[in-house]
């Protein structure tokens, strides 16, 4: 999962941003939302998100939307891990 859109800020449209976020972040969020209740009920399961070093070291002139979406995926993954680990 993941698709780099190789454009700079001046050439990125709202549609490019939407696509980058949809493919690289929101698809994982939706899949997790569907699977996590089952995993919690079974008290087992693992979620692995695949990211990229571009999330920390973006090539700003060519992968801004992709790198931003992957950075958001990293933050989401950490937040999800903390939320799921909290005692209920």
C-alpha positions in Angstrom: 0.0 0.0 0.0 1.4 3.4 -0.9 1.8 5.5 -3.9 4.3 8.3 -4.2 3.1 11.4 -6.0 6.2 13.1 -7.3 5.2 16.8 -7.3 6.3 19.9 -5.4 4.1 22.1 -3.3 3.5 24.6 -6.2 2.2 21.8 -8.4 0.2 19.7 -5.9 -3.5 20.0 -6.1 -6.1 19.2 -3.5 -6.8 16.0 -5.5 -3.1 15.0 -5.1 -3.2 15.6 -1.4 -6.5 13.6 -1.1 -5.0 10.7 -3.0 -1.8 10.6 -1.0 -3.7 10.7 2.3 -6.3 8.2 1.1 -3.7 5.6 -0.1 -1.0 6.1 2.5 -3.0 6.9 5.7 -6.7 6.5 5.5 -6.7 3.0 4.0 -4.7 1.7 7.0 -7.1 3.6 9.4 -10.1 2.0 7.8 -8.6 -1.5 7.8 -7.6 -1.1 11.4 -11.0 0.0 12.3 -12.5 -3.1 10.7 -10.0 -5.6 12.2 -9.2 -4.1 15.6 -12.5 -5.0 17.3 -12.1 -8.6 16.3 -8.5 -8.7 17.5 -9.4 -7.1 20.8 -12.3 -9.6 21.3 -9.9 -12.5 20.6 -7.2 -10.9 22.7 -4.7 -11.6 19.9 -3.4 -10.1 16.7 -0.8 -7.8 15.3 -1.0 -4.7 13.2 2.0 -3.8 11.1 2.1 -0.6 9.1 4.8 -0.2 6.5 6.2 3.3 6.2 9.4 4.8 4.7 12.4 6.9 5.6 10.9 9.6 3.5 8.5 10.3 6.4 11.5 11.6 8.4 13.7 12.8 5.5 11.4 13.9 2.7 12.7 14.9 -0.7 10.6 18.0 -0.5 10.7 19.0 -4.1 9.3 15.6 -5.3 7.6 13.6 -2.5 5.9 16.2 -0.3 2.4 14.7 -0.2 3.7 11.1 0.0 6.2 11.9 2.8 3.6 13.9 4.7 1.0 11.0 4.5 3.6 8.5 5.7 4.6 10.8 8.6 1.0 10.9 9.5 0.8 7.1 9.3 3.8 6.9 11.7 2.1 9.2 14.3 -1.2 7.3 13.9 0.6 4.0 14.5 2.2 5.2 17.7 -1.1 6.7 18.9 -3.0 3.5 18.1 -0.4 1.4 19.9 -0.8 3.5 23.0 -4.6 3.5 22.9 -4.8 -0.2 22.5 -2.3 -0.8 25.3 -4.2 1.3 27.8 -6.1 -0.7 30.4 -9.8 -0.7 29.8 
